[in-house]
Amino acid sequence: MQAEESTGRGRTRFAASDALRPRAHAAIPGGAHTYAKGDDQYPVLAPGFIARGLGCHVWDVDGNKFTEYGMGLRAVALGHAFPSVVAAVSRQMKLGTNFTRPSPLEVECAENLLEVVPGADMAKFTKDGSSATTAAVRLARGYTGRDLVGFCVEHPFFSYDDWAIGPTALNAGIPRDVTRLTLTFHYNDLASVAALFSAHPGRIAALVLEAARDVEPAKGFLAGLRELCHRNGALLIIDEMITGFRWPQRSAQLHYGVEADLSAFGKALGNGFAISALVGKREIMRLGGFEDDCDRVFLLSTTHGAETHALAAALAVMETYRSEPVVETLERQGQRLKAGIESAVARHGLGGHFQLAGLPANLAYACRDRDGTTSQIFRSLFLQETIRRGVLAPSLVVSYSHSDADIDQTVEAIDGALGVYRRALEDGPEAYLVGRPVQPVFRRRSPGSRLSGGSHPLAADH
Ligand SMILES: Cc1ncc(COP(=O)(O)O)c(C=O)c1O
């Protein structure tokens, strides 16, 4: 136990983080290489830098230990430094990581991944999810000869590329002509999809969505969406960055019984190592090959796309999912966490103010103020008070390494944090929050002027 824990103030000493912060901001725009990890996403009393992780625990540079529920932006589904993955990676690293011709691991890994994607025949690997979804969009445009693409507006993030960031508030640097090519539709709303196709007949290349996020698909929605896409000559692209290797059966497409034309995987596939994939039907994917009867598409050809140690990580991950009850455990521990938090919320009478969303294996939460409006200052307070109690929870995403005891201690910590939340609803959150509140990622200017509202309550990963 850390010294500060025994003082009763909890984890409130972040001297080493505070010392490193100015250097980070001097050397890196925003002080971090991912917005979701940035200082503006956390209250002042928070660990600024994580030194190491093991299982579901991390230690910051001050030596504070946390049970964590962000899990590398949902990439680390097995747990930090998961032994069989680390062993496979280090074995491979000693054999070399990047050659002049392909490694046989590329074939093995593609064949393994295709097992979890019904209807997909081919796969191509890259390093991050954004490149994979963007490749799907380019391929769909090449295949259909159309420029427009539509995405589901309730889903917070698909890619850092222009087609996906153009319609957001953070679109400086993206030509308007590019942004105009991106349209939106609503989840579980086939009428909005039909309206989109009627408004742009013969012009939409593809629709992109997650099969599920905080809300599951209504009966017939995914099948209806697929049917509408095909009737209108467009492709269906499913982003499985989060659902892949987290949802029951390892893919949303298997779980919900839907076949996308193209889909994208990443995150949990590498358990923290950089690997992602575009998978899809041969008829479409072959445009990225050497076919001479069609115009070829330049598809995901990168220097590091198939680094062998990342492929070894993915193979070890997929083997673990085959031989151990990973998705079942994610579901069970998520349920345990959900039930514990829900009874704490009820005990504190916070039903309208602290709300869980999402499937058990992928829980997020929304913090609301006295009026029930999504609130950055209450989110900041919740983060501050859970951090104080040894829990780092930008989301409430469990891993295979979270034990019953970890979950139960977390529920106890959240119960304590919600006690402060309750009092803050009466006295005002400023009385309890140390320093400035957090800010939404997608704001045009910084520092933002809004203290509440404005961000997607589930947005956490970009
Ligand atoms: C649903 C979804 N798609 C795509 C991405 C982009 O993945 P990456 O950050 O690996 O580029 C993310 C990242 O958070 C995501 O959550």
The ligand as an SDF file (V2000), in Angstrom:
LIG
                    3D

 16 16  0  0  0  0  0  0  0  0999 V2000
  -15.0540    1.7270  -33.1100 C   0  0  0  0  0  0  0  0  0  0  0  0
  -13.6830    2.2210  -33.4460 C   0  0  0  0  0  0  0  0  0  0  0  0
  -13.2860    2.1940  -34.7210 N   0  0  0  0  0  0  0  0  0  0  0  0
  -12.0520    2.6190  -35.0860 C   0  0  0  0  0  0  0  0  0  0  0  0
  -11.1630    3.0950  -34.1550 C   0  0  0  0  0  0  0  0  0  0  0  0
   -9.8090    3.5480  -34.5950 C   0  0  0  0  0  0  0  0  0  0  0  0
   -8.8400    2.6540  -34.1570 O   0  0  0  0  0  0  0  0  0  0  0  0
   -7.3220    3.1350  -33.9490 P   0  0  0  0  0  0  0  0  0  0  0  0
   -7.3200    4.0450  -32.7600 O   0  0  0  0  0  0  0  0  0  0  0  0
   -6.5750    1.8490  -33.7120 O   0  0  0  0  0  0  0  0  0  0  0  0
   -6.8880    3.8180  -35.1900 O   0  0  0  0  0  0  0  0  0  0  0  0
  -11.5470    3.1600  -32.8060 C   0  0  0  0  0  0  0  0  0  0  0  0
  -10.6070    3.6960  -31.7940 C   0  0  0  0  0  0  0  0  0  0  0  0
  -10.9530    4.0530  -30.7160 O   0  0  0  0  0  0  0  0  0  0  0  0
  -12.8350    2.7030  -32.4350 C   0  0  0  0  0  0  0  0  0  0  0  0
  -13.2490    2.7440  -31.1670 O   0  0  0  0  0  0  0  0  0  0  0  0
  1  2  1  0
  2  3  1  0
  2 15  2  0
  3  4  2  0
  4  5  1  0
  5  6  1  0
  5 12  2  0
  6  7  1  0
  7  8  1  0
  8  9  2  0
  8 10  1  0
  8 11  1  0
 12 13  1  0
 12 15  1  0
 13 14  2  0
 15 16  1  0
M  END
$$$$
